[in-house]
Amino acid sequence: MNNNKGKFIVFEGIDGAGKSTISRMLHEKINTQIGRSYYTFEPTDSPIGSVIRNILNRRIKTDEKTIASLFLADRLDHLQNESNGILKYLQKGINVISDRYYYSSYAYHVPHLPLEKVVDMNTLCAQLLRPDIVFYLDIPVSESLKRISQNRNFTDLYETESKITQVRENYLKAIEKEGKKDNVIIINANNDIETVFNEVWCYIPELFDVKSTANK
């Protein structure tokens, strides 16, 4: 057993919640103040992830069960890839920050599939690796739509009011059902970036057993 294994930190949330911004900020701060950090995301930039992005951008049309299966395949490769898999980095003692993991599947593939089915599909991922902590960045649907309209030139397959509403509800239901297993922390992301980041950082020193360096 490797006692120097890196920490696996995941960010989840509906579109526009600030996952990419906050997760990159955390990656940079951990990398400079605590230890080596690797930043990643889902869908990945692998060949499987490329197919998923083409589906989300409406270049490829397929059904929801296929989409769910592709996300699962991409996630398993994300974990186990011999060159850049998450497990490889963690075993080297490198911390991994990921923008999305299996809670995204719980949120986006329900109600097309029952939550229990999606959880069951991702059992192998959970057996391979559970996060040390998951930050769910929560914003109202109205704020999500506002941020998307301001920051995107186009919207993807899931970026409609009805779908975002459903996804947010699914996230909260999944967190209620599964959240204790994965140390899920709900963060109010309806504040400015600095406030949200400082709230996230409050949980980091304890995770790494170091003194707090908030606001430094």
C-alpha positions as a Markdown table, in Angstrom:
| # | Residue | x | y | z |
|---|---|---|---|---|
| 1 | Met | 0.0 | 0.0 | 0.0 |
| 2 | Asn | 1.3 | 3.4 | -1.0 |
| 3 | Asn | 0.9 | 5.7 | 2.0 |
| 4 | Asn | 2.1 | 8.7 | -0.1 |
| 5 | Lys | -0.8 | 8.4 | -2.5 |
| 6 | Gly | -2.1 | 11.7 | -3.9 |
| 7 | Lys | -5.5 | 13.1 | -3.1 |
| 8 | Phe | -8.3 | 13.0 | -5.6 |
| 9 | Ile | -10.5 | 16.1 | -5.5 |
| 10 | Val | -13.6 | 16.4 | -7.7 |
| 11 | Phe | -15.7 | 19.4 | -8.7 |
| 12 | Glu | -19.4 | 19.0 | -9.8 |
| 13 | Gly | -22.2 | 21.4 | -10.6 |
| 14 | Ile | -24.6 | 22.5 | -13.3 |
| 15 | Asp | -23.3 | 24.4 | -16.3 |
| 16 | Gly | -22.1 | 27.9 | -15.4 |
| 17 | Ala | -21.4 | 27.0 | -11.8 |
| 18 | Gly | -17.8 | 27.9 | -12.1 |
| 19 | Lys | -16.3 | 24.4 | -11.9 |
| 20 | Ser | -13.5 | 25.0 | -14.4 |
| 21 | Thr | -12.5 | 28.3 | -12.9 |
| 22 | Ile | -12.5 | 27.2 | -9.2 |
| 23 | Ser | -10.9 | 23.8 | -9.9 |
| 24 | Arg | -8.0 | 25.4 | -11.9 |
| 25 | Met | -7.5 | 27.9 | -9.1 |
| 26 | Leu | -7.3 | 25.1 | -6.6 |
| 27 | His | -5.0 | 23.1 | -8.8 |
| 28 | Glu | -2.6 | 26.0 | -9.0 |
| 29 | Lys | -2.7 | 26.8 | -5.2 |
| 30 | Ile | -2.2 | 23.1 | -4.2 |
| 31 | Asn | 0.7 | 22.9 | -6.7 |
| 32 | Thr | 2.5 | 25.9 | -5.3 |
| 33 | Gln | 1.7 | 25.5 | -1.6 |
| 34 | Ile | 1.1 | 21.9 | -0.8 |
| 35 | Gly | 2.4 | 19.4 | -3.4 |
| 36 | Arg | 2.4 | 18.4 | -7.0 |
| 37 | Ser | -1.0 | 18.6 | -8.7 |
| 38 | Tyr | -2.5 | 17.4 | -12.0 |
| 39 | Tyr | -5.6 | 19.0 | -13.5 |
| 40 | Thr | -8.0 | 17.0 | -15.6 |
| 41 | Phe | -11.7 | 17.0 | -16.7 |
| 42 | Glu | -14.5 | 15.0 | -18.2 |
| 43 | Pro | -15.3 | 14.3 | -20.9 |
| 44 | Thr | -11.6 | 13.9 | -21.6 |
| 45 | Asp | -9.7 | 14.9 | -24.7 |
| 46 | Ser | -9.2 | 11.2 | -25.5 |
| 47 | Pro | -10.8 | 9.7 | -28.7 |
| 48 | Ile | -13.8 | 8.6 | -26.7 |
| 49 | Gly | -14.1 | 12.0 | -25.1 |
| 50 | Ser | -13.9 | 13.6 | -28.6 |
| 51 | Val | -17.0 | 11.5 | -29.7 |
| 52 | Ile | -18.9 | 12.7 | -26.6 |
| 53 | Arg | -18.0 | 16.3 | -27.4 |
| 54 | Asn | -19.3 | 15.9 | -30.9 |
| 55 | Ile | -22.5 | 14.5 | -29.5 |
| 56 | Leu | -22.9 | 17.4 | -27.1 |
| 57 | Asn | -22.2 | 19.9 | -29.9 |
| 58 | Arg | -24.9 | 18.2 | -32.0 |
| 59 | Arg | -22.5 | 17.0 | -34.7 |
| 60 | Ile | -23.3 | 13.4 | -33.9 |
| 61 | Lys | -26.9 | 12.3 | -33.0 |
| 62 | Thr | -27.5 | 9.3 | -30.7 |
| 63 | Asp | -29.6 | 8.1 | -27.9 |
| 64 | Glu | -29.2 | 8.8 | -24.1 |
| 65 | Lys | -28.2 | 5.2 | -23.3 |
| 66 | Thr | -25.4 | 5.4 | -25.8 |
| 67 | Ile | -24.3 | 8.7 | -24.3 |
| 68 | Ala | -24.3 | 7.2 | -20.8 |
| 69 | Ser | -22.2 | 4.2 | -22.0 |
| 70 | Leu | -19.7 | 6.5 | -23.7 |
| 71 | Phe | -19.2 | 8.6 | -20.6 |
| 72 | Leu | -18.6 | 5.4 | -18.6 |
| 73 | Ala | -16.1 | 4.2 | -21.1 |
| 74 | Asp | -14.3 | 7.5 | -21.1 |
| 75 | Arg | -14.3 | 7.5 | -17.3 |
| 76 | Leu | -12.8 | 4.1 | -17.1 |
| 77 | Asp | -10.0 | 5.1 | -19.6 |
| 78 | His | -9.6 | 8.3 | -17.6 |
| 79 | Leu | -8.8 | 6.3 | -14.5 |
| 80 | Gln | -6.7 | 3.5 | -16.0 |
| 81 | Asn | -5.0 | 4.9 | -19.1 |
| 82 | Glu | -1.3 | 3.8 | -19.0 |
| 83 | Ser | 0.1 | 7.1 | -20.1 |
| 84 | Asn | -2.1 | 9.7 | -18.3 |
| 85 | Gly | -4.6 | 7.8 | -16.1 |
| 86 | Ile | -5.7 | 9.3 | -12.8 |
| 87 | Leu | -4.7 | 6.2 | -10.9 |
| 88 | Lys | -1.2 | 6.4 | -12.2 |
| 89 | Tyr | -0.8 | 10.0 | -11.0 |
| 90 | Leu | -2.2 | 9.2 | -7.6 |
| 91 | Gln | 0.1 | 6.2 | -7.1 |
| 92 | Lys | 3.1 | 8.6 | -7.8 |
| 93 | Gly | 1.9 | 10.8 | -5.0 |
| 94 | Ile | 0.6 | 13.5 | -7.4 |
| 95 | Asn | -2.7 | 15.1 | -6.4 |
| 96 | Val | -5.5 | 15.1 | -9.0 |
| 97 | Ile | -8.1 | 17.8 | -9.4 |
| 98 | Ser | -10.9 | 16.8 | -11.8 |
| 99 | Asp | -13.7 | 18.9 | -13.3 |
| 100 | Arg | -16.5 | 16.3 | -13.2 |
| 101 | Tyr | -16.5 | 12.6 | -12.3 |
| 102 | Tyr | -19.3 | 10.0 | -11.8 |
| 103 | Tyr | -21.8 | 12.4 | -10.1 |
| 104 | Ser | -22.1 | 14.1 | -13.5 |
| 105 | Ser | -23.5 | 10.8 | -14.8 |
| 106 | Tyr | -25.9 | 10.6 | -11.9 |
| 107 | Ala | -27.1 | 14.1 | -12.8 |
| 108 | Tyr | -27.2 | 14.1 | -16.6 |
| 109 | His | -28.3 | 10.6 | -17.4 |
| 110 | Val | -31.4 | 10.5 | -15.2 |
| 111 | Pro | -34.4 | 10.3 | -15.9 |
| 112 | His | -33.4 | 8.7 | -19.2 |
| 113 | Leu | -32.1 | 5.9 | -17.0 |
| 114 | Pro | -33.0 | 5.3 | -13.3 |
| 115 | Leu | -30.5 | 6.7 | -10.8 |
| 116 | Glu | -30.0 | 3.2 | -9.4 |
| 117 | Lys | -29.0 | 1.9 | -12.8 |
| 118 | Val | -26.6 | 4.8 | -13.4 |
| 119 | Val | -25.0 | 4.2 | -10.0 |
| 120 | Asp | -24.7 | 0.5 | -10.8 |
| 121 | Met | -23.1 | 1.3 | -14.1 |
| 122 | Asn | -20.5 | 3.3 | -12.4 |
| 123 | Thr | -19.8 | 0.8 | -9.6 |
| 124 | Leu | -16.5 | -0.3 | -11.2 |
| 125 | Cys | -15.3 | 3.3 | -11.2 |
| 126 | Ala | -16.2 | 3.7 | -7.6 |
| 127 | Gln | -14.4 | 0.5 | -6.8 |
| 128 | Leu | -11.3 | 1.6 | -8.6 |
| 129 | Leu | -11.4 | 5.1 | -7.0 |
| 130 | Arg | -13.6 | 7.1 | -4.8 |
| 131 | Pro | -12.8 | 10.9 | -4.4 |
| 132 | Asp | -11.3 | 12.1 | -1.2 |
| 133 | Ile | -13.7 | 15.0 | -1.4 |
| 134 | Val | -16.3 | 16.3 | -3.9 |
| 135 | Phe | -17.2 | 20.0 | -4.1 |
| 136 | Tyr | -20.7 | 20.5 | -5.6 |
| 137 | Leu | -20.9 | 24.1 | -6.6 |
| 138 | Asp | -24.5 | 25.1 | -6.4 |
| 139 | Ile | -26.2 | 28.0 | -8.2 |
| 140 | Pro | -29.8 | 28.7 | -9.2 |
| 141 | Val | -30.9 | 27.7 | -12.7 |
| 142 | Ser | -31.6 | 31.3 | -13.5 |
| 143 | Glu | -28.0 | 32.2 | -12.7 |
| 144 | Ser | -26.7 | 29.2 | -14.8 |
| 145 | Leu | -28.7 | 30.5 | -17.8 |
| 146 | Lys | -27.4 | 34.0 | -17.3 |
| 147 | Arg | -23.7 | 32.9 | -17.1 |
| 148 | Ile | -24.1 | 30.6 | -20.1 |
| 149 | Ser | -25.6 | 33.4 | -22.2 |
| 150 | Gln | -22.7 | 35.7 | -21.3 |
| 151 | Asn | -19.9 | 33.3 | -21.8 |
| 152 | Arg | -20.8 | 31.0 | -24.6 |
| 153 | Asn | -21.1 | 31.4 | -28.4 |
| 154 | Phe | -23.3 | 28.3 | -28.5 |
| 155 | Thr | -25.2 | 26.0 | -26.1 |
| 156 | Asp | -24.7 | 22.3 | -26.0 |
| 157 | Leu | -27.2 | 19.4 | -25.9 |
| 158 | Tyr | -28.0 | 19.9 | -22.2 |
| 159 | Glu | -27.9 | 23.7 | -21.9 |
| 160 | Thr | -31.7 | 24.4 | -21.9 |
| 161 | Glu | -33.7 | 25.7 | -18.9 |
| 162 | Ser | -35.7 | 22.4 | -18.6 |
| 163 | Lys | -32.6 | 20.2 | -18.8 |
| 164 | Ile | -30.5 | 22.3 | -16.5 |
| 165 | Thr | -33.4 | 22.3 | -14.0 |
| 166 | Gln | -33.6 | 18.5 | -14.2 |
| 167 | Val | -29.9 | 18.1 | -13.8 |
| 168 | Arg | -29.8 | 20.3 | -10.7 |
| 169 | Glu | -32.6 | 18.3 | -9.1 |
| 170 | Asn | -30.8 | 15.1 | -10.1 |
| 171 | Tyr | -27.5 | 16.3 | -8.5 |
| 172 | Leu | -29.2 | 17.1 | -5.2 |
| 173 | Lys | -31.1 | 13.7 | -5.2 |
| 174 | Ala | -27.9 | 11.8 | -5.9 |
| 175 | Ile | -25.9 | 13.7 | -3.3 |
| 176 | Glu | -28.7 | 12.9 | -0.7 |
| 177 | Lys | -28.5 | 9.2 | -1.7 |
| 178 | Glu | -24.7 | 8.8 | -2.3 |
| 179 | Gly | -23.0 | 11.9 | -0.9 |
| 180 | Lys | -21.8 | 10.5 | 2.4 |
| 181 | Lys | -19.8 | 7.8 | 0.6 |
| 182 | Asp | -17.8 | 10.4 | -1.3 |
| 183 | Asn | -17.5 | 13.3 | 1.2 |
| 184 | Val | -19.6 | 15.6 | -0.9 |
| 185 | Ile | -19.6 | 19.2 | 0.2 |
| 186 | Ile | -22.2 | 21.6 | -1.1 |
| 187 | Ile | -20.8 | 25.1 | -1.8 |
| 188 | Asn | -22.9 | 28.2 | -2.5 |
| 189 | Ala | -21.4 | 29.3 | -5.8 |
| 190 | Asn | -23.8 | 32.2 | -6.3 |
| 191 | Asn | -21.1 | 34.5 | -4.9 |
| 192 | Asp | -18.0 | 36.1 | -6.4 |
| 193 | Ile | -15.1 | 33.9 | -7.4 |
| 194 | Glu | -12.9 | 34.8 | -4.5 |
| 195 | Thr | -15.6 | 34.1 | -1.9 |
| 196 | Val | -16.4 | 30.7 | -3.5 |
| 197 | Phe | -12.7 | 29.8 | -3.7 |
| 198 | Asn | -12.0 | 30.7 | -0.1 |
| 199 | Glu | -14.9 | 28.5 | 1.1 |
| 200 | Val | -13.5 | 25.6 | -0.9 |
| 201 | Trp | -10.0 | 26.2 | 0.4 |
| 202 | Cys | -11.3 | 26.0 | 4.0 |
| 203 | Tyr | -11.6 | 22.2 | 3.6 |
| 204 | Ile | -8.2 | 21.7 | 2.0 |
| 205 | Pro | -5.8 | 22.1 | 5.0 |
| 206 | Glu | -7.6 | 19.3 | 6.9 |
| 207 | Leu | -7.6 | 17.1 | 3.8 |
| 208 | Phe | -3.8 | 17.4 | 3.6 |
| 209 | Asp | -3.2 | 17.7 | 7.3 |
| 210 | Val | -1.5 | 21.1 | 7.0 |
| 211 | Lys | -2.0 | 24.5 | 8.5 |
| 212 | Ser | -4.5 | 26.8 | 6.8 |
| 213 | Thr | -3.1 | 29.3 | 4.3 |
| 214 | Ala | -6.4 | 31.0 | 3.4 |
| 215 | Asn | -6.1 | 34.4 | 1.8 |
| 216 | Lys | -2.4 | 34.0 | 1.1 |
